[in-house]
């Protein structure tokens, strides 16, 4: 492409950075622990001792790095109105299928671009039985190997602008979108600004929006009175409220004073490990995390381009220092929407509320899976996308000239 700033990207952590990491691990001072605390106070001491020992003596970053570098990774300069140019990192896994559907996958926190690595071979596979996709999985600005914004105020509209300009620069003027966590929230913003014109349909594995109001959603509002008679919905709401009561301390801290926390995360690999490992375990559905998986995940943050502190600022910017909700500036869109419901997702609202997000065309309920659906249950999530966009699906052929089949 003429004038393209795209550059092939390879992860290459300097030896000096690895040496510093190991020095810090050797000097780590761990806290004490109350008898019988288990997970009630946070991550158990025994878990962190085990992981730190493995990190020091057994984890092979160079092996993990070599595997990551097998992915087709690139960087590209994206001009963001009012914020200058950001160099954005992304995986661009293309299918052999000429008419594959362009799909943008967007991660959240504490995730990264590698959340998509298990679904990449599934979605790009060629078959007469299901559609195929060209998948773009980016590192959000400030995450992984993307450059972080240098000025305050980088929020929903700016993220949406990055997404759309990246896809258009790759030749995908029309495409579909998938996300969970911040990927879901930013998807609402992206569809608000680029729905129909560029984003032809989208899918979420964390379907939530604002609660219905009497004058804007009267039927849904009145329907809340019947929730006490709907056991599954009631259970989901109870679980969601329990998480809001006991599990949102991280959110408040990152939405109000992320820089203060950032000093600890940037200086202590053990602190970073505990901060994120807690979420990997408690937000997933009994996923059997291996030491190598956990430490690769943490290492992406530790060796990230802008450092571990940068990623947490998204909470501050998206909430105006916790002064408004993350959906500020969004609105209902008639862009076709698909939703997958996993039983251990953090936010479980009445399914009828999903209609406030958009034009619901596809829904699927699963019996297993948590917050990191693409990583925990890649076959199920990819299967939902195939069913939504494939032949006989509710939005088959939604991207002109790109139906997913040869």
C-alpha positions in Angstrom: 0.0 0.0 0.0 1.5 3.3 -1.0 2.6 5.4 1.9 2.0 2.5 4.3 3.9 2.7 7.7 3.4 -1.0 8.3 6.5 -2.8 9.6 6.9 -6.5 10.4 7.3 -6.9 14.2 9.3 -9.4 16.2 9.4 -9.6 20.0 13.0 -9.3 21.1 13.4 -8.5 24.8 17.0 -7.3 25.5 19.2 -9.6 27.6 19.6 -6.8 30.1 15.9 -6.6 30.7 15.8 -10.4 31.5 18.8 -10.0 33.8 17.1 -7.2 35.7 13.9 -9.2 36.0 15.8 -12.1 37.6 17.6 -9.8 40.0 14.3 -8.4 41.1 12.9 -11.9 41.6 15.9 -12.9 43.6 15.5 -9.9 45.9 11.7 -10.2 46.2 10.3 -9.9 49.7 7.0 -11.6 50.2 4.3 -10.7 52.8 3.1 -12.9 55.6 -0.3 -14.6 55.6 -3.0 -15.3 58.1 -3.8 -18.8 59.1 -6.5 -20.3 56.9 -6.7 -17.2 54.7 -6.8 -19.2 51.4 -8.3 -16.9 48.7 -10.4 -14.8 51.2 -7.8 -12.0 51.4 -6.4 -12.3 47.9 -3.9 -14.5 46.2 -2.6 -17.3 48.6 1.1 -17.0 49.5 1.8 -20.6 48.5 0.7 -19.8 44.9 3.0 -16.8 44.6 5.9 -18.7 46.1 5.4 -21.5 43.6 5.1 -19.2 40.6 8.1 -17.0 41.6 10.3 -20.1 42.1 9.2 -21.4 38.6 9.8 -17.9 37.1 13.3 -17.8 38.5 14.4 -21.4 37.8 12.2 -22.9 35.0 10.3 -20.5 32.9 12.0 -20.0 29.5 11.0 -16.6 28.1 13.1 -17.1 25.0 11.1 -20.3 24.2 7.8 -18.4 24.8 9.1 -15.4 22.7 10.0 -17.7 19.8 6.5 -19.2 19.8 4.9 -15.7 19.9 7.1 -14.7 17.0 5.5 -17.4 14.8 2.5 -15.1 14.7 2.3 -12.7 11.8 2.8 -9.5 13.7 3.2 -5.9 12.5 3.2 -2.3 13.7 1.6 0.7 12.0 1.4 4.4 12.7 -2.2 5.6 13.3 -3.0 9.3 13.5 -5.5 10.0 16.2 -7.3 13.3 16.2 -5.9 15.5 19.0 -3.4 12.9 20.1 -0.8 12.7 17.3 0.5 9.5 15.9 0.5 6.2 17.8 2.5 3.2 16.7 0.0 0.3 17.0 1.0 -3.4 17.3 -1.2 -6.1 15.9 -1.5 -9.7 14.6 -2.9 -10.0 11.1 -3.7 -13.7 10.5 -5.1 -14.1 7.0 -7.1 -17.0 5.7 -6.5 -18.9 2.5 -10.1 -18.2 1.6 -10.3 -15.3 -0.8 -13.7 -14.1 0.5 -12.9 -14.5 4.2 -14.7 -12.1 6.5 -12.4 -9.4 8.0 -12.8 -9.6 11.8 -11.3 -7.3 14.4 -10.7 -9.0 17.8 -10.2 -6.6 20.8 -9.0 -7.8 24.2 -9.5 -6.2 27.6 -7.6 -6.0 30.9 -5.8 -7.9 32.2 -5.6 -9.4 28.7 -3.5 -8.8 25.6 -3.4 -9.7 21.9 -2.5 -13.3 22.8 -6.0 -13.9 24.1 -6.8 -14.6 20.4 -4.0 -17.0 19.8 -6.2 -20.2 20.3 -9.0 -19.0 18.1 -6.8 -17.8 15.2 -6.3 -21.2 13.6 -10.0 -22.1 14.1 -11.3 -18.9 12.6 -8.9 -18.8 9.7 -9.4 -22.5 8.8 -10.8 -23.3 5.3 -13.8 -25.5 4.9 -17.0 -25.8 2.9 -18.8 -26.4 6.2 -18.2 -23.1 7.9 -17.0 -19.5 7.1 -13.4 -18.4 7.3 -12.1 -15.1 8.7 -9.2 -12.8 8.3 -8.4 -11.9 11.9 -6.8 -8.8 13.2 -5.9 -8.9 16.9 -4.3 -5.6 18.1 -2.6 -4.5 21.3 -4.7 -1.7 22.7 -2.8 1.6 23.0 -0.8 1.3 26.2 -1.0 -2.5 26.3 1.5 -5.0 25.0 3.6 -3.6 22.2 1.5 -0.7 21.2 2.5 2.8 22.0 0.6 4.5 24.8 -1.1 7.9 24.5 1.0 10.8 25.9 -1.8 13.1 26.9 -4.9 12.7 29.2 -8.3 12.2 27.7 -7.8 9.2 25.4 -11.1 7.4 25.8 -13.9 5.7 23.8 -14.0 7.8 20.7 -10.2 7.7 20.4 -10.0 3.9 20.7 -12.7 3.5 18.1 -10.8 5.8 15.8 -7.7 3.6 16.2 -9.7 0.5 15.5 -11.3 1.8 12.4 -8.3 3.5 10.9 -6.3 0.3 11.4 -8.8 -1.9 9.6 -9.2 0.6 6.8 -5.5 0.9 6.4 -5.3 -2.9 6.1 -7.8 -2.7 3.2 -10.9 -3.7 5.2 -13.3 -0.8 4.7 -16.1 -3.1 5.9 -15.6 -5.6 8.7 -17.0 -7.3 11.8 -16.0 -7.0 15.4 -15.6 -9.3 18.4 -14.7 -8.4 22.0 -15.1 -9.1 25.7 -14.2 -7.0 28.8 -12.9 -3.7 27.4 -13.2 -5.2 24.0 -17.0 -5.3 24.6 -17.1 -1.8 26.0 -15.0 -0.3 23.3 -17.1 -2.2 20.8 -20.1 -0.3 21.9 -18.2 2.9 21.3 -16.8 1.7 17.9 -20.3 0.8 16.7 -21.7 4.1 17.9 -19.2 6.0 15.7 -18.5 3.5 12.8 -21.5 1.2 12.8 -23.1 0.3 9.4 -20.5 2.4 7.4 -17.6 0.3 8.4 -18.6 -2.2 11.2 -21.3 -4.3 9.6 -22.0 -6.6 12.6 -20.4 -7.4 15.9 -20.3 -10.0 18.6 -19.7 -9.8 22.3 -19.0 -12.4 25.0 -19.7 -9.9 27.8 -23.1 -8.5 26.9 -23.9 -5.7 29.3 -25.2 -2.1 29.1 -26.8 0.3 31.5 -29.8 -0.8 33.4 -33.2 0.0 31.8 -35.0 3.1 32.7 -38.8 3.7 33.0 -39.1 6.3 30.3 -36.5 4.9 27.8 -37.1 1.2 28.2 -40.5 0.8 30.0 -41.1 -2.8 29.2 -37.6 -3.9 30.3 -37.9 -1.7 33.4 -41.2 -3.2 34.4 -39.8 -6.7 33.6 -37.3 -6.2 36.5 -40.2 -6.9 38.8 -40.5 -10.5 37.5 -36.8 -11.3 38.0 -37.5 -12.7 41.5 -39.4 -15.5 39.8 -36.7 -16.3 37.2 -34.1 -18.4 39.1 -31.3 -18.4 36.6 -31.5 -14.6 36.0 -31.8 -14.0 39.7 -28.7 -16.1 40.4 -26.8 -14.3 37.7 -27.7 -10.9 39.2 -26.7 -12.1 42.7 -23.3 -13.3 41.4 -22.8 -10.0 39.7 -23.6 -8.0 42.8 -21.3 -10.2 44.9 -18.5 -9.4 42.4 -19.3 -5.6 42.6 -19.2 -5.8 46.4 -16.1 -8.0 46.9 -14.2 -7.9 43.6 -14.0 -4.4 42.3 -11.3 -2.9 44.4 -8.9 -3.1 41.4 -11.4 -1.1 39.3 -11.8 1.8 41.8 -8.0 2.0 42.2 -7.3 2.1 38.5 -10.1 4.4 37.8 -9.1 7.0 40.4 -5.3 6.8 41.1 -3.7 4.5 38.5 -0.3 6.3 38.7 0.1 5.5 42.4 -0.5 1.8 41.7 1.7 2.0 38.7 4.9 2.6 40.7 4.5 -0.8 42.4 3.5 -2.7 39.2 6.4 -1.1 37.3 9.0 -1.9 39.9 7.9 -5.3 41.3 7.4 -8.3 39.0 6.0 -10.2 42.0 3.5 -7.4 42.6 2.5 -7.5 39.0 2.2 -11.2 39.1 -0.1 -11.2 42.1 -2.2 -8.3 40.7 -3.0 -10.1 37.5 -2.8 -13.8 38.6 -5.7 -13.1 41.0 -7.9 -12.2 38.1 -6.8 -15.1 35.9 -7.9 -17.5 38.5 -11.0 -15.9 40.0 -12.4 -14.6 36.7 -12.1 -17.9 34.8 -14.2 -21.0 35.1 -11.8 -23.4 36.9 -9.4 -23.1 33.9 -6.3 -25.2 34.6 -3.7 -22.5 34.3 -0.1 -23.8 33.9 2.9 -22.0 35.2 4.0 -21.3 31.7 0.7 -19.9 30.6 0.5 -17.6 33.6 4.1 -16.3 33.3 3.8 -15.7 29.6 0.7 -13.7 30.3 2.5 -11.7 33.0 5.6 -11.3 30.9 3.7 -9.5 28.2 2.8 -6.8 30.7 6.3 -6.8 32.3 8.1 -6.4 29.0 5.4 -4.2 27.4 6.4 -1.2 25.4 5.2 1.5 27.8 5.5 -0.5 31.0 2.9 -2.2 33.3 1.5 1.0 34.6 0.2 2.3 31.2 -2.6 -0.3 30.7 -4.4 0.6 33.9 -5.0 4.2 32.8 -7.9 3.0 30.5 -10.1 2.8 33.7 -9.4 6.4 34.5 -9.9 7.8 31.0 -13.0 5.8 30.3 -14.7 6.9 33.5 -13.5 10.5 33.9 -11.8 9.4 37.1 -14.8 7.4 38.1 -17.2 10.2 37.5 -19.3 8.5 34.9 -19.9 5.0 33.5 -17.8 3.4 30.8 -20.7 3.8 28.3 -20.6 7.6 28.3 -21.1 8.9 24.7 -22.6 5.7 23.3 -26.0 4.9 22.0 -28.2 2.1 20.7 -27.2 1.0 17.2 -29.2 -1.1 14.8 -26.0 -2.8 13.6 -26.6 -6.6 13.9 -25.3 -8.0 17.2 -24.5 -11.5 18.5 -24.0 -12.4 22.1 -22.5 -15.4 23.8 -23.3 -16.1 27.5 -20.7 -18.0 29.6 -21.7 -19.1 33.1 -18.7 -17.7 35.0 -18.7 -14.2 33.3 -18.4 -11.5 35.8 -21.4 -9.5 34.8 -24.6 -11.6 34.3 -27.6 -9.5 33.5 -31.0 -10.5 32.2 -30.6 -11.6 28.6 -33.5 -9.3 27.6 -31.3 -6.3 28.4 -28.9 -7.2 25.6 -31.5 -5.7 23.2 -30.5 -2.2 24.6 -27.1 -2.7 23.0 -28.2 -3.3 19.5 -30.1 -5.3 17.0 -29.7 -8.8 18.5 -29.6 -11.4 15.7 -27.7 -14.2 17.5 -27.5 -15.6 21.0 -25.8 -18.7 22.5 -25.8 -20.0 26.0 -22.9 -22.2 27.2 -22.5 -24.5 30.1 -18.8 -23.8 30.8 -16.5 -20.8 30.5 -15.6 -17.6 32.2 -14.3 -14.1 31.5 -11.5 -15.1 29.1 -13.8 -16.9 26.7 -11.4 -16.8 23.7 -8.7 -18.4 25.8 -10.8 -20.7 28.0 -13.3 -21.9 25.4 -11.9 -21.1 21.9 -13.9 -23.8 20.1 -17.2 -22.6 21.6 -16.5 -18.9 20.9 -15.3 -19.6 17.4 -18.3 -21.9 16.9 -20.7 -19.1 17.8 -19.0 -16.8 15.2 -19.2 -19.5 12.6 -22.9 -20.0 13.3 -23.6 -16.3 13.3 -21.8 -15.5 10.0 -22.0 -18.8 8.2 -24.5 -20.1 5.6 -27.9 -20.2 7.2 -26.8 -17.9 9.9 -28.7 -14.7 10.8 -26.1 -12.4 9.3 -24.7 -14.5 6.5 -23.2 -12.2 3.8 -23.3 -9.1 6.0 -20.0 -7.9 4.6 -20.4 -7.3 0.9 -18.3 -9.6 -1.2 -16.9 -11.3 1.9 -19.2 -14.1 2.9 -16.4 -16.4 4.3 -16.4 -19.0 1.5 -14.6 -19.5 -1.8 
